């Protein structure tokens, strides 16, 4: 298996750096369902990390991650042959235009390297819209040639509630939705469930990952709104009107669960006590989730003992991060594992 060195620039927000690393790890691990696989992560400053990964996993991390704002592959003599055929869009009739961001006194040296190893003619330079984008990065006290690859963050932001036809208050934004879906370690073709589907934010993001999205929503208006939102951007989701504490699925049936249950303030709990709603939901989630799979969720900080209850059911908490929403509310982003 060919291993490449990928460079990722994550967002600089201190509150989300830990989450960004967990998101990358989760995407990597989604390719190894039934056994643990170590991921080698090297950080060389606060927001730049390097990962050794097979080419298909590295590209998928760049495509799926919500908190990566730039990504690239380190280019050297060993992987130059692979880079020649990386872009399937290449045709003989289309010139391989390029751009190189490098110190002016070293440009010729790197242009010669690119021409010799990747067979791109440096004469075909296009600064505005190049096919290949190269730049020199200082990595571990060494100037390194890096080729930019596409990232998915910009496309994810285009699905924010602002652009949707149905987006009532408290609708989750697309970036947070994608993070939560990624933390569930869902993979292409998996059955993904959001038992509190709301207006469909998580279902839409799971669809664009390549999963089979199924949602449960107790409020008919929101369920129809979710279908309307999905249809407006070409997504196909499945949504049932029902109760998240009484899921219509057999035991050990769902591949991944991610959700943002209501807090009882801006969202209705249909007269159920918050603690009862959450504990019943966790018990039902454990029943329908396949072994060795994951549940990612938010819950308010005032339910401090919820993790203990989840562990009593049988879940193992593998990640937990407290996030301040506003002065009156903090919540935990948590990932549970069903052994």
N, C-alpha and C positions, 0 to 999 in steps of 0.2 A: 504494500500500500504506500503510495507516494505521499509524503508528509510535506506540507508547505508552511512557511512562516507568514502569518497574517498579522497586520497591524490595524488596531482599532482605536479610534479616538472617541471616548465617551463624553457625555455632557459634563460640564464642570461643576454642576450643582453638588455641594457637599452632602446634601440630604439624600441624593440618589446614586452616589458612587457605589455604595455597597450593593444596592439593588441592581445596578448596571452589571456588576460582576456576577451576581447570582443569575441574572437573566441570560448572560452569555453561557454560563455553566449549564443552565437548564436546557438551552437550545442544543448545546453539544451533547448532553446526556439523553436527549429525546431520540437519538439514533441508536441508543444501546438500552433497549427496554428491560431486559431481564437480568442484566448484570451491571455492576458498577464499572465505570471506566474512568480512569484518572485523566484529568485535563491539565495540561501544562500551561500555566499563565505566568507571563513575565511582565511586571510593571516597571517602566523606566522613567516615568514621572507621574504626576497626580492623575492625569486623565488619558495617558497613552499606554496601551497594553499590547503585548505580543502573544500570540497563541500558535502552537504547533498543532496542525490539524490536517486531515485529508482534504483535498481540494473541494469536494462536494459539501463537506461540513462547514468549512470556512466561508464559502460563498453563501450558504444558507444562514449562517449567523449574521452576515452582513445584510441579507435580505429581510430577515425576520425581526432583528432586535430594534426596539423602540428607542433605546438610549445610546445608540451608536450614531454619531453624526458624520463620521468619515471612516473609510476603510480602504485597505490596500494590501497588496502582496509584495513581499520583499523579493527583488529580482537579483539573481546571481547566475553564475555559469551553470549551476546544477539544474535550475528549473526553467531556464530560458526556452528550451525546446517545448516544454509544456505550455508556456505562455503564448507561443506562436499559434496554438490551436485552442486557446481558452475561449475566445469569442466566436460562437457559432455563426454570428452574423457576417463573418468575413467572406467576401467574394473577390475573385480576381478583378472584376470590373469596378470594384469600389476601392479607391485609394486608402491606405492605412494612415490617415493623418494623425498627428501627435502634437503634444505640448510638453515641454520640459521646464520645470521650475527648479533652477539650480544657480549657485553662485556664478557670476558672469565669467570669472576666470577659469572655471572648470566645465563650462558647457560643452566645449569641443570634446573633452575627454569622455563625457557621458554619452554624447551623441554618437561617437565612434563605437562605444560599447553596445548601444542600442542597435545600431546598424549591423554590427558584426554578429550579435547573438540572437536578435529577434527579427532580423531581416526587414526592418522598417527604414525607409529612405528618409533621412533627416531633412531633405529638401521639402518634404510634404508636411510642413509645419502649419498648424491652424490653431491660433491662440484662442479663438472664440468658441469653436465647436469641434474639438479634436475627437478622434475615435479612441485614441490612447492618451491617458494623462499620467505623466511621470513627475515625480518630484524627489528631491534629495532630503532625507531626514537624518538628523544626528541621533544615532542609536548606539548607546553604550560607547560614547566617545569615538564613534566611527561614522563617516558619511556613508549612507546606504541608499541605493536606488529603490524606490517603491512605486509600483503601478497602482493607480486608483481603481477600485471596483465599485460597482453600484451599491448603494445602501437604500434601505426601505423606509427610513424615518420620514423623508419628505412626503412619500405617498401616503403614509399612515396619517400624517397631519391633515391631509386633504379630506379625510373622512371624519373630521371633528364635528361635534353637534351643530356648530354654526352653519354647516353646509347641508344639514339634514332637514327634511320636510317636517319631521315630528321629533321635537327635542324639548320636553318639559323640564322644569327645574330639577336639579340633582342628577341630570343625565351624565354618565361617565364619559370623559373625553377619550379620544381614540388612542392616545399615547398610553394612558393608564390602563386602558382595556387590553392593548397589545401586551404590555408588561405582564398583566395578570394571566393572560392566556399562555404566554411563553413560560411562566413559572410553573404552570401545570404540566409542563414537559410533553405537551401534545405533539403528535407528529402527523405527517401527511397520511390521510386515509383513516386516522383514528376517529372514534366516536367521541365528540366533545359535548359536554353538558354544562349549561348554566341554569341552575334550578330557580334563580331569581332573575329572569331574563330582562325584565324592564323593557327598554326601547331597543334592545338588540345589540348593544355596543360590543359585547364580548363575542356574541355569535357571529357578527360581521367580521371581526378580526380573525376568528378561528377559521372562517371560510376562506379568507385570503391567504392563510397559511397553507390550506389544503386539507383541513379536517372536515368531518361531517358534523355540522353544528345542529344541536338539538337544545331547545330552550323550554323551560316551564315558567309560565307567568300567570299569577292568580287574577290579575286585573285585565279584563278583556280589551279595554281601550289601549293599554300599553302593548298587548300582544298584537293587535292589528297595526298599531303604530310601528312596531318592530318589523313586521312584514313589509310595510310601506317603505320604511327606511332602507331595508335591504334591497328591495326591488329598484329603488331610485338610483342605486350605484351598481347594479348588476350582480348582487350577491344572492345566493340561494340558501335560505335558512329554514329550519323546521322548528315550529313553536307550538306548544300545547298549552291550553288554558287549564291550569290545575294548581295543586298545592305542593310546594317543595318538600314538605314533610311526609308526603304520600306519593312517591314517584312511581309511575306505571311501568317499571322496568324490572326484569328478573335480577336475582343476585349475581354479582360479579360480571356485570354486563358493560359498564362504561369505561372507556380508556382514560379519560381525563376530565376533571371537574375544575372549573374556575367560576367564581361568583362574587358579587358584592351585595350581601343581604341588606334589607332596609334597616335603618336605625330607629325608626319610629318618630322621626321629626318631620323631615320634608317628604318622607315616603311612608305609606301606610303599612301597618303590620296586621291589618284586619282583626283588630281587637285582641291579638295574641300578645302575651308578655314577651318582651325581647329575649329574655333568657330561655324561655320555653321554646320559642321559635328557633333559636340558634342550636340548642341542644338536640331538639328533635331532627333538625336538618342534618346535623353532624352524624347522628345515628343512622339516618336513612342514606346518607352519602357513603358511609362505611359499608353498608349492605350492598349497594349497587356498583361500587367501584371495584374494578378488577384488582387482584393482588399485585403488589409491586408497582402500583400506579399512584398518582399524586392529586391532591386537592389544594388549590391556591385560593385564598379568600382574604377579604378585609373583615375586620370586626372592631367595634368601638372599644377604646381603652378602658372604659368603665366596666366592661365584662372581663375583668382581669383573670378570672379563673377558667375561662373557656378552654384554654390550652390544656389545663389539667383534666377537664372533662373529656376532651378529644383523646387524650392519652389513656384514660380509663376505658374508652370504647375500644381502643386498639391502635389508633393512629400514633405515628411518631412525628414530632415536630422537627423539621430539618432547617427551617429558616423563619426568622421573625425580625421585623423592623418596625419601629414606632414612627409614625408620620403625623406631624401636626397639620391639621386641616385649617383650623382657625382657633381663636383664643378659648373657645368653649368646647372644642372637640379635637381629640387626637384619636387615631385608629392604628391598629396593627395590620401590617401586611404579613401574612403567614402562609407557609407551605407545609402541608401534612403529607406523610407517606404511609400508605397501607402496606404493611409487610406481607 
